[in-house]
């Protein structure tokens, strides 16, 4: 998901806009999500030194 889509400021100027925004949020809440599967193994790296090594720092 692009960060711009959830960091956007929303200005609600009237009752109709507020109602539309609330309806959109409720509609989005009821939508299903796709399960993501990876074709390659995934490793979680938490160690600071391994992260630096990974990025060549």
PDB file of N, CA, C, O and CB in Angstrom:
ATOM      1  N   UNK A   1       0.846  -1.172   0.000  1.00  0.00           N
ATOM      2  CA  UNK A   1       0.000   0.000   0.000  1.00  0.00           C
ATOM      3  C   UNK A   1       0.891   1.234   0.000  1.00  0.00           C
ATOM      4  O   UNK A   1       1.869   1.311   0.744  1.00  0.00           O
ATOM      5  CB  UNK A   1      -0.963  -0.001   1.217  1.00  0.00           C
ATOM      6  N   UNK A   2       0.550   2.168  -0.819  1.00  0.00           N
ATOM      7  CA  UNK A   2       1.315   3.399  -0.880  1.00  0.00           C
ATOM      8  C   UNK A   2       1.044   4.245   0.362  1.00  0.00           C
ATOM      9  O   UNK A   2      -0.094   4.341   0.823  1.00  0.00           O
ATOM     10  CB  UNK A   2       0.975   4.185  -2.158  1.00  0.00           C
ATOM     11  N   UNK A   3       2.106   4.862   0.899  1.00  0.00           N
ATOM     12  CA  UNK A   3       1.924   5.659   2.120  1.00  0.00           C
ATOM     13  C   UNK A   3       1.079   6.893   1.874  1.00  0.00           C
ATOM     14  O   UNK A   3       0.404   7.364   2.789  1.00  0.00           O
ATOM     15  CB  UNK A   3       3.270   6.072   2.685  1.00  0.00           C
ATOM     16  N   UNK A   4       1.098   7.425   0.671  1.00  0.00           N
ATOM     17  CA  UNK A   4       0.320   8.632   0.389  1.00  0.00           C
ATOM     18  C   UNK A   4      -1.173   8.395   0.626  1.00  0.00           C
ATOM     19  O   UNK A   4      -1.898   9.317   1.001  1.00  0.00           O
ATOM     20  CB  UNK A   4       0.557   9.092  -1.057  1.00  0.00           C
ATOM     21  N   UNK A   5      -1.628   7.172   0.409  1.00  0.00           N
ATOM     22  CA  UNK A   5      -3.049   6.890   0.544  1.00  0.00           C
ATOM     23  C   UNK A   5      -3.532   6.951   1.989  1.00  0.00           C
ATOM     24  O   UNK A   5      -4.701   7.265   2.216  1.00  0.00           O
ATOM     25  CB  UNK A   5      -3.353   5.537  -0.030  1.00  0.00           C
ATOM     26  N   UNK A   6      -2.694   6.670   2.966  1.00  0.00           N
ATOM     27  CA  UNK A   6      -3.184   6.745   4.343  1.00  0.00           C
ATOM     28  C   UNK A   6      -2.566   7.891   5.147  1.00  0.00           C
ATOM     29  O   UNK A   6      -2.856   8.036   6.334  1.00  0.00           O
ATOM     30  CB  UNK A   6      -2.912   5.443   5.045  1.00  0.00           C
ATOM     31  N   UNK A   7      -1.721   8.702   4.516  1.00  0.00           N
ATOM     32  CA  UNK A   7      -1.199   9.884   5.178  1.00  0.00           C
ATOM     33  C   UNK A   7      -1.880  11.161   4.668  1.00  0.00           C
ATOM     34  O   UNK A   7      -1.458  12.267   5.004  1.00  0.00           O
ATOM     35  CB  UNK A   7       0.309   9.973   4.972  1.00  0.00           C
ATOM     36  N   UNK A   8      -2.908  11.008   3.876  1.00  0.00           N
ATOM     37  CA  UNK A   8      -3.602  12.141   3.273  1.00  0.00           C
ATOM     38  C   UNK A   8      -4.482  12.850   4.301  1.00  0.00           C
ATOM     39  O   UNK A   8      -5.173  12.209   5.092  1.00  0.00           O
ATOM     40  CB  UNK A   8      -4.448  11.676   2.081  1.00  0.00           C
ATOM     41  N   UNK A   9      -4.445  14.176   4.276  1.00  0.00           N
ATOM     42  CA  UNK A   9      -5.353  14.970   5.110  1.00  0.00           C
ATOM     43  C   UNK A   9      -6.706  15.025   4.437  1.00  0.00           C
ATOM     44  O   UNK A   9      -6.797  15.286   3.238  1.00  0.00           O
ATOM     45  CB  UNK A   9      -4.800  16.405   5.352  1.00  0.00           C
ATOM     46  N   UNK A  10      -7.749  14.782   5.195  1.00  0.00           N
ATOM     47  CA  UNK A  10      -9.105  14.805   4.656  1.00  0.00           C
ATOM     48  C   UNK A  10      -9.840  15.976   5.291  1.00  0.00           C
ATOM     49  O   UNK A  10      -9.918  16.086   6.515  1.00  0.00           O
ATOM     50  CB  UNK A  10      -9.854  13.453   4.922  1.00  0.00           C
ATOM     51  N   UNK A  11     -10.378  16.852   4.442  1.00  0.00           N
ATOM     52  CA  UNK A  11     -11.119  18.016   4.922  1.00  0.00           C
ATOM     53  C   UNK A  11     -12.597  17.774   4.640  1.00  0.00           C
ATOM     54  O   UNK A  11     -13.005  17.618   3.489  1.00  0.00           O
ATOM     55  CB  UNK A  11     -10.617  19.343   4.241  1.00  0.00           C
ATOM     56  N   UNK A  12     -13.385  17.745   5.697  1.00  0.00           N
ATOM     57  CA  UNK A  12     -14.828  17.539   5.560  1.00  0.00           C
ATOM     58  C   UNK A  12     -15.504  18.895   5.766  1.00  0.00           C
ATOM     59  O   UNK A  12     -15.441  19.486   6.843  1.00  0.00           O
ATOM     60  CB  UNK A  12     -15.365  16.462   6.592  1.00  0.00           C
ATOM     61  N   UNK A  13     -16.151  19.367   4.698  1.00  0.00           N
ATOM     62  CA  UNK A  13     -16.715  20.715   4.733  1.00  0.00           C
ATOM     63  C   UNK A  13     -18.213  20.761   4.990  1.00  0.00           C
ATOM     64  O   UNK A  13     -18.743  21.803   5.377  1.00  0.00           O
ATOM     65  CB  UNK A  13     -16.427  21.402   3.451  1.00  0.00           C
ATOM     66  N   UNK A  14     -18.901  19.644   4.779  1.00  0.00           N
ATOM     67  CA  UNK A  14     -20.349  19.675   4.975  1.00  0.00           C
ATOM     68  C   UNK A  14     -20.855  18.303   5.390  1.00  0.00           C
ATOM     69  O   UNK A  14     -20.099  17.331   5.409  1.00  0.00           O
ATOM     70  CB  UNK A  14     -21.062  20.143   3.694  1.00  0.00           C
ATOM     71  N   UNK A  15     -22.123  18.232   5.718  1.00  0.00           N
ATOM     72  CA  UNK A  15     -22.737  17.003   6.212  1.00  0.00           C
ATOM     73  C   UNK A  15     -22.710  15.894   5.151  1.00  0.00           C
ATOM     74  O   UNK A  15     -22.510  14.726   5.486  1.00  0.00           O
ATOM     75  CB  UNK A  15     -24.180  17.276   6.651  1.00  0.00           C
ATOM     76  N   UNK A  16     -22.909  16.248   3.882  1.00  0.00           N
ATOM     77  CA  UNK A  16     -22.910  15.252   2.809  1.00  0.00           C
ATOM     78  C   UNK A  16     -21.529  14.608   2.671  1.00  0.00           C
ATOM     79  O   UNK A  16     -21.422  13.393   2.504  1.00  0.00           O
ATOM     80  CB  UNK A  16     -23.334  15.898   1.472  1.00  0.00           C
ATOM     81  N   UNK A  17     -20.479  15.419   2.741  1.00  0.00           N
ATOM     82  CA  UNK A  17     -19.116  14.890   2.673  1.00  0.00           C
ATOM     83  C   UNK A  17     -18.825  13.963   3.843  1.00  0.00           C
ATOM     84  O   UNK A  17     -18.194  12.919   3.672  1.00  0.00           O
ATOM     85  CB  UNK A  17     -18.102  16.031   2.649  1.00  0.00           C
ATOM     86  N   UNK A  18     -19.284  14.343   5.030  1.00  0.00           N
ATOM     87  CA  UNK A  18     -19.079  13.513   6.219  1.00  0.00           C
ATOM     88  C   UNK A  18     -19.787  12.174   6.069  1.00  0.00           C
ATOM     89  O   UNK A  18     -19.234  11.125   6.399  1.00  0.00           O
ATOM     90  CB  UNK A  18     -19.579  14.239   7.477  1.00  0.00           C
ATOM     91  N   UNK A  19     -21.014  12.223   5.568  1.00  0.00           N
ATOM     92  CA  UNK A  19     -21.781  10.993   5.373  1.00  0.00           C
ATOM     93  C   UNK A  19     -21.116  10.082   4.349  1.00  0.00           C
ATOM     94  O   UNK A  19     -21.049   8.869   4.544  1.00  0.00           O
ATOM     95  CB  UNK A  19     -23.207  11.319   4.932  1.00  0.00           C
ATOM     96  N   UNK A  20     -20.628  10.662   3.262  1.00  0.00           N
ATOM     97  CA  UNK A  20     -19.942   9.880   2.229  1.00  0.00           C
ATOM     98  C   UNK A  20     -18.670   9.244   2.764  1.00  0.00           C
ATOM     99  O   UNK A  20     -18.369   8.090   2.458  1.00  0.00           O
ATOM    100  CB  UNK A  20     -19.614  10.759   1.027  1.00  0.00           C
ATOM    101  N   UNK A  21     -17.924  10.001   3.564  1.00  0.00           N
ATOM    102  CA  UNK A  21     -16.685   9.486   4.137  1.00  0.00           C
ATOM    103  C   UNK A  21     -16.967   8.322   5.088  1.00  0.00           C
ATOM    104  O   UNK A  21     -16.273   7.306   5.052  1.00  0.00           O
ATOM    105  CB  UNK A  21     -15.932  10.602   4.873  1.00  0.00           C
ATOM    106  N   UNK A  22     -17.973   8.471   5.928  1.00  0.00           N
ATOM    107  CA  UNK A  22     -18.329   7.400   6.867  1.00  0.00           C
ATOM    108  C   UNK A  22     -18.789   6.158   6.113  1.00  0.00           C
ATOM    109  O   UNK A  22     -18.433   5.039   6.484  1.00  0.00           O
ATOM    110  CB  UNK A  22     -19.433   7.871   7.838  1.00  0.00           C
ATOM    111  N   UNK A  23     -19.569   6.345   5.068  1.00  0.00           N
ATOM    112  CA  UNK A  23     -20.019   5.206   4.259  1.00  0.00           C
ATOM    113  C   UNK A  23     -18.840   4.488   3.609  1.00  0.00           C
ATOM    114  O   UNK A  23     -18.806   3.258   3.562  1.00  0.00           O
ATOM    115  CB  UNK A  23     -21.005   5.673   3.180  1.00  0.00           C
ATOM    116  N   UNK A  24     -17.880   5.254   3.111  1.00  0.00           N
ATOM    117  CA  UNK A  24     -16.692   4.653   2.491  1.00  0.00           C
ATOM    118  C   UNK A  24     -15.891   3.843   3.501  1.00  0.00           C
ATOM    119  O   UNK A  24     -15.414   2.753   3.183  1.00  0.00           O
ATOM    120  CB  UNK A  24     -15.802   5.739   1.874  1.00  0.00           C
ATOM    121  N   UNK A  25     -15.740   4.366   4.721  1.00  0.00           N
ATOM    122  CA  UNK A  25     -15.020   3.624   5.765  1.00  0.00           C
ATOM    123  C   UNK A  25     -15.743   2.338   6.136  1.00  0.00           C
ATOM    124  O   UNK A  25     -15.116   1.290   6.288  1.00  0.00           O
ATOM    125  CB  UNK A  25     -14.842   4.492   7.009  1.00  0.00           C
ATOM    126  N   UNK A  26     -17.060   2.417   6.282  1.00  0.00           N
ATOM    127  CA  UNK A  26     -17.836   1.220   6.623  1.00  0.00           C
ATOM    128  C   UNK A  26     -17.778   0.190   5.502  1.00  0.00           C
ATOM    129  O   UNK A  26     -17.686  -1.008   5.771  1.00  0.00           O
ATOM    130  CB  UNK A  26     -19.295   1.592   6.916  1.00  0.00           C
ATOM    131  N   UNK A  27     -17.829   0.637   4.255  1.00  0.00           N
ATOM    132  CA  UNK A  27     -17.744  -0.266   3.114  1.00  0.00           C
ATOM    133  C   UNK A  27     -16.374  -0.948   3.071  1.00  0.00           C
ATOM    134  O   UNK A  27     -16.285  -2.149   2.816  1.00  0.00           O
ATOM    135  CB  UNK A  27     -18.006   0.499   1.802  1.00  0.00           C
ATOM    136  N   UNK A  28     -15.316  -0.190   3.318  1.00  0.00           N
ATOM    137  CA  UNK A  28     -13.961  -0.747   3.298  1.00  0.00           C
ATOM    138  C   UNK A  28     -13.768  -1.775   4.406  1.00  0.00           C
ATOM    139  O   UNK A  28     -13.043  -2.755   4.233  1.00  0.00           O
ATOM    140  CB  UNK A  28     -12.924   0.369   3.437  1.00  0.00           C
ATOM    141  N   UNK A  29     -14.416  -1.550   5.538  1.00  0.00           N
ATOM    142  CA  UNK A  29     -14.292  -2.473   6.671  1.00  0.00           C
ATOM    143  C   UNK A  29     -14.863  -3.849   6.329  1.00  0.00           C
ATOM    144  O   UNK A  29     -14.357  -4.864   6.808  1.00  0.00           O
ATOM    145  CB  UNK A  29     -15.007  -1.900   7.906  1.00  0.00           C
ATOM    146  N   UNK A  30     -15.900  -3.890   5.514  1.00  0.00           N
ATOM    147  CA  UNK A  30     -16.572  -5.145   5.203  1.00  0.00           C
ATOM    148  C   UNK A  30     -15.948  -5.912   4.040  1.00  0.00           C
ATOM    149  O   UNK A  30     -16.363  -7.035   3.754  1.00  0.00           O
ATOM    150  CB  UNK A  30     -18.003  -4.875   4.898  1.00  0.00           C
ATOM    151  N   UNK A  31     -14.967  -5.331   3.370  1.00  0.00           N
ATOM    152  CA  UNK A  31     -14.335  -6.003   2.233  1.00  0.00           C
ATOM    153  C   UNK A  31     -13.376  -7.075   2.725  1.00  0.00           C
ATOM    154  O   UNK A  31     -12.717  -6.912   3.752  1.00  0.00           O
ATOM    155  CB  UNK A  31     -13.592  -4.989   1.340  1.00  0.00           C
ATOM    156  N   UNK A  32     -13.306  -8.160   1.991  1.00  0.00           N
ATOM    157  CA  UNK A  32     -12.388  -9.233   2.331  1.00  0.00           C
ATOM    158  C   UNK A  32     -10.973  -8.898   1.903  1.00  0.00           C
ATOM    159  O   UNK A  32     -10.749  -7.982   1.111  1.00  0.00           O
ATOM    160  CB  UNK A  32     -12.834 -10.533   1.691  1.00  0.00           C
ATOM    161  N   UNK A  33     -10.036  -9.636   2.425  1.00  0.00           N
ATOM    162  CA  UNK A  33      -8.634  -9.440   2.077  1.00  0.00           C
ATOM    163  C   UNK A  33      -8.105 -10.691   1.408  1.00  0.00           C
ATOM    164  O   UNK A  33      -8.528 -11.807   1.711  1.00  0.00           O
ATOM    165  CB  UNK A  33      -7.794  -9.092   3.323  1.00  0.00           C
ATOM    166  N   UNK A  34      -7.180 -10.485   0.499  1.00  0.00           N
ATOM    167  CA  UNK A  34      -6.541 -11.625  -0.153  1.00  0.00           C
ATOM    168  C   UNK A  34      -5.400 -12.129   0.726  1.00  0.00           C
ATOM    169  O   UNK A  34      -4.651 -11.344   1.307  1.00  0.00           O
ATOM    170  CB  UNK A  34      -6.019 -11.239  -1.568  1.00  0.00           C
ATOM    171  N   UNK A  35      -5.282 -13.440   0.811  1.00  0.00           N
ATOM    172  CA  UNK A  35      -4.174 -14.022   1.542  1.00  0.00           C
ATOM    173  C   UNK A  35      -2.937 -13.969   0.649  1.00  0.00           C
ATOM    174  O   UNK A  35      -2.996 -14.317  -0.530  1.00  0.00           O
ATOM    175  CB  UNK A  35      -4.494 -15.484   1.985  1.00  0.00           C
ATOM    176  N   UNK A  36      -1.831 -13.537   1.217  1.00  0.00           N
ATOM    177  CA  UNK A  36      -0.587 -13.413   0.470  1.00  0.00           C
ATOM    178  C   UNK A  36       0.262 -14.648   0.721  1.00  0.00           C
ATOM    179  O   UNK A  36       0.477 -15.046   1.866  1.00  0.00           O
ATOM    180  CB  UNK A  36       0.179 -12.124   0.868  1.00  0.00           C
ATOM    181  N   UNK A  37       0.739 -15.246  -0.351  1.00  0.00           N
ATOM    182  CA  UNK A  37       1.662 -16.371  -0.220  1.00  0.00           C
ATOM    183  C   UNK A  37       2.942 -16.021  -0.967  1.00  0.00           C
ATOM    184  O   UNK A  37       2.902 -15.413  -2.036  1.00  0.00           O
ATOM    185  CB  UNK A  37       1.031 -17.698  -0.770  1.00  0.00           C
ATOM    186  N   UNK A  38       4.068 -16.407  -0.399  1.00  0.00           N
ATOM    187  CA  UNK A  38       5.367 -16.118  -0.980  1.00  0.00           C
ATOM    188  C   UNK A  38       5.930 -17.366  -1.628  1.00  0.00           C
ATOM    189  O   UNK A  38       5.783 -18.471  -1.105  1.00  0.00           O
ATOM    190  CB  UNK A  38       6.333 -15.579   0.081  1.00  0.00           C
ATOM    191  N   UNK A  39       6.576 -17.185  -2.771  1.00  0.00           N
ATOM    192  CA  UNK A  39       7.182 -18.309  -3.478  1.00  0.00           C
ATOM    193  C   UNK A  39       8.567 -18.642  -2.954  1.00  0.00           C
ATOM    194  O   UNK A  39       9.064 -19.745  -3.180  1.00  0.00           O
ATOM    195  CB  UNK A  39       7.258 -18.013  -4.952  1.00  0.00           C
ATOM    196  N   UNK A  40       9.195 -17.711  -2.260  1.00  0.00           N
ATOM    197  CA  UNK A  40      10.529 -17.935  -1.714  1.00  0.00           C
ATOM    198  C   UNK A  40      10.467 -17.843  -0.193  1.00  0.00           C
ATOM    199  O   UNK A  40       9.573 -17.201   0.358  1.00  0.00           O
ATOM    200  CB  UNK A  40      11.548 -16.912  -2.290  1.00  0.00           C
ATOM    201  N   UNK A  41      11.408 -18.478   0.478  1.00  0.00           N
ATOM    202  CA  UNK A  41      11.415 -18.423   1.939  1.00  0.00           C
ATOM    203  C   UNK A  41      11.632 -16.992   2.444  1.00  0.00           C
ATOM    204  O   UNK A  41      12.382 -16.224   1.842  1.00  0.00           O
ATOM    205  CB  UNK A  41      12.504 -19.349   2.499  1.00  0.00           C
ATOM    206  N   UNK A  42      10.982 -16.648   3.530  1.00  0.00           N
ATOM    207  CA  UNK A  42      11.082 -15.327   4.136  1.00  0.00           C
ATOM    208  C   UNK A  42      11.747 -15.468   5.498  1.00  0.00           C
ATOM    209  O   UNK A  42      11.352 -16.308   6.306  1.00  0.00           O
ATOM    210  CB  UNK A  42       9.681 -14.655   4.263  1.00  0.00           C
ATOM    211  N   UNK A  43      12.759 -14.640   5.748  1.00  0.00           N
ATOM    212  CA  UNK A  43      13.440 -14.634   7.038  1.00  0.00           C
ATOM    213  C   UNK A  43      13.240 -13.275   7.697  1.00  0.00           C
ATOM    214  O   UNK A  43      13.386 -12.242   7.043  1.00  0.00           O
ATOM    215  CB  UNK A  43      14.953 -14.953   6.874  1.00  0.00           C
ATOM    216  N   UNK A  44      12.911 -13.268   8.977  1.00  0.00           N
ATOM    217  CA  UNK A  44      12.786 -12.029   9.728  1.00  0.00           C
ATOM    218  C   UNK A  44      14.136 -11.720  10.350  1.00  0.00           C
ATOM    219  O   UNK A  44      14.699 -12.539  11.076  1.00  0.00           O
ATOM    220  CB  UNK A  44      11.672 -12.129  10.816  1.00  0.00           C
ATOM    221  N   UNK A  45      14.656 -10.523  10.057  1.00  0.00           N
ATOM    222  CA  UNK A  45      15.957 -10.113  10.588  1.00  0.00           C
ATOM    223  C   UNK A  45      15.725  -8.997  11.588  1.00  0.00           C
ATOM    224  O   UNK A  45      15.207  -7.937  11.239  1.00  0.00           O
ATOM    225  CB  UNK A  45      16.927  -9.654   9.447  1.00  0.00           C
ATOM    226  N   UNK A  46      16.114  -9.241  12.844  1.00  0.00           N
ATOM    227  CA  UNK A  46      15.922  -8.247  13.897  1.00  0.00           C
ATOM    228  C   UNK A  46      17.249  -7.737  14.458  1.00  0.00           C
ATOM    229  O   UNK A  46      17.297  -6.678  15.085  1.00  0.00           O
ATOM    230  CB  UNK A  46      15.083  -8.835  15.017  1.00  0.00           C
ATOM    231  N   UNK A  47      18.306  -8.482  14.234  1.00  0.00           N
ATOM    232  CA  UNK A  47      19.609  -8.130  14.772  1.00  0.00           C
ATOM    233  C   UNK A  47      20.188  -6.936  14.009  1.00  0.00           C
ATOM    234  O   UNK A  47      20.273  -6.959  12.782  1.00  0.00           O
ATOM    235  CB  UNK A  47      20.568  -9.336  14.703  1.00  0.00           C
ATOM    236  N   UNK A  48      20.581  -5.901  14.739  1.00  0.00           N
ATOM    237  CA  UNK A  48      21.083  -4.666  14.147  1.00  0.00           C
ATOM    238  C   UNK A  48      22.285  -4.920  13.223  1.00  0.00           C
ATOM    239  O   UNK A  48      22.374  -4.326  12.148  1.00  0.00           O
ATOM    240  CB  UNK A  48      21.472  -3.683  15.251  1.00  0.00           C
ATOM    241  N   UNK A  49      23.181  -5.775  13.626  1.00  0.00           N
ATOM    242  CA  UNK A  49      24.371  -6.041  12.814  1.00  0.00           C
ATOM    243  C   UNK A  49      24.020  -6.766  11.517  1.00  0.00           C
ATOM    244  O   UNK A  49      24.605  -6.475  10.474  1.00  0.00           O
ATOM    245  CB  UNK A  49      25.379  -6.866  13.610  1.00  0.00           C
ATOM    246  N   UNK A  50      23.083  -7.694  11.566  1.00  0.00           N
ATOM    247  CA  UNK A  50      22.657  -8.390  10.344  1.00  0.00           C
ATOM    248  C   UNK A  50      21.946  -7.462   9.371  1.00  0.00           C
ATOM    249  O   UNK A  50      22.079  -7.603   8.155  1.00  0.00           O
ATOM    250  CB  UNK A  50      21.744  -9.553  10.694  1.00  0.00           C
ATOM    251  N   UNK A  51      21.189  -6.513   9.913  1.00  0.00           N
ATOM    252  CA  UNK A  51      20.507  -5.537   9.061  1.00  0.00           C
ATOM    253  C   UNK A  51      21.530  -4.653   8.372  1.00  0.00           C
ATOM    254  O   UNK A  51      21.411  -4.386   7.176  1.00  0.00           O
ATOM    255  CB  UNK A  51      19.519  -4.679   9.881  1.00  0.00           C
ATOM    256  N   UNK A  52      22.532  -4.196   9.108  1.00  0.00           N
ATOM    257  CA  UNK A  52      23.595  -3.383   8.502  1.00  0.00           C
ATOM    258  C   UNK A  52      24.324  -4.161   7.415  1.00  0.00           C
ATOM    259  O   UNK A  52      24.618  -3.619   6.349  1.00  0.00           O
ATOM    260  CB  UNK A  52      24.595  -2.916   9.574  1.00  0.00           C
ATOM    261  N   UNK A  53      24.617  -5.435   7.684  1.00  0.00           N
ATOM    262  CA  UNK A  53      25.303  -6.269   6.712  1.00  0.00           C
ATOM    263  C   UNK A  53      24.466  -6.451   5.461  1.00  0.00           C
ATOM    264  O   UNK A  53      24.994  -6.444   4.349  1.00  0.00           O
ATOM    265  CB  UNK A  53      25.640  -7.618   7.317  1.00  0.00           C
ATOM    266  N   UNK A  54      23.171  -6.613   5.637  1.00  0.00           N
ATOM    267  CA  UNK A  54      22.248  -6.805   4.518  1.00  0.00           C
ATOM    268  C   UNK A  54      22.236  -5.595   3.586  1.00  0.00           C
ATOM    269  O   UNK A  54      22.154  -5.750   2.368  1.00  0.00           O
ATOM    270  CB  UNK A  54      20.838  -7.074   5.038  1.00  0.00           C
ATOM    271  N   UNK A  55      22.317  -4.390   4.156  1.00  0.00           N
ATOM    272  CA  UNK A  55      22.286  -3.173   3.363  1.00  0.00           C
ATOM    273  C   UNK A  55      23.685  -2.625   3.059  1.00  0.00           C
ATOM    274  O   UNK A  55      23.810  -1.550   2.474  1.00  0.00           O
ATOM    275  CB  UNK A  55      21.473  -2.126   4.078  1.00  0.00           C
ATOM    276  N   UNK A  56      24.715  -3.339   3.443  1.00  0.00           N
ATOM    277  CA  UNK A  56      26.072  -2.940   3.122  1.00  0.00           C
ATOM    278  C   UNK A  56      26.548  -1.701   3.856  1.00  0.00           C
ATOM    279  O   UNK A  56      27.334  -0.918   3.323  1.00  0.00           O
ATOM    280  CB  UNK A  56      26.184  -2.713   1.674  1.00  0.00           C
ATOM    281  N   UNK A  57      26.069  -1.523   5.085  1.00  0.00           N
ATOM    282  CA  UNK A  57      26.464  -0.341   5.868  1.00  0.00           C
ATOM    283  C   UNK A  57      27.592  -0.699   6.794  1.00  0.00           C
ATOM    284  O   UNK A  57      28.072   0.153   7.541  1.00  0.00           O
ATOM    285  CB  UNK A  57      25.276   0.224   6.671  1.00  0.00           C
TER     286      UNK A  57
END
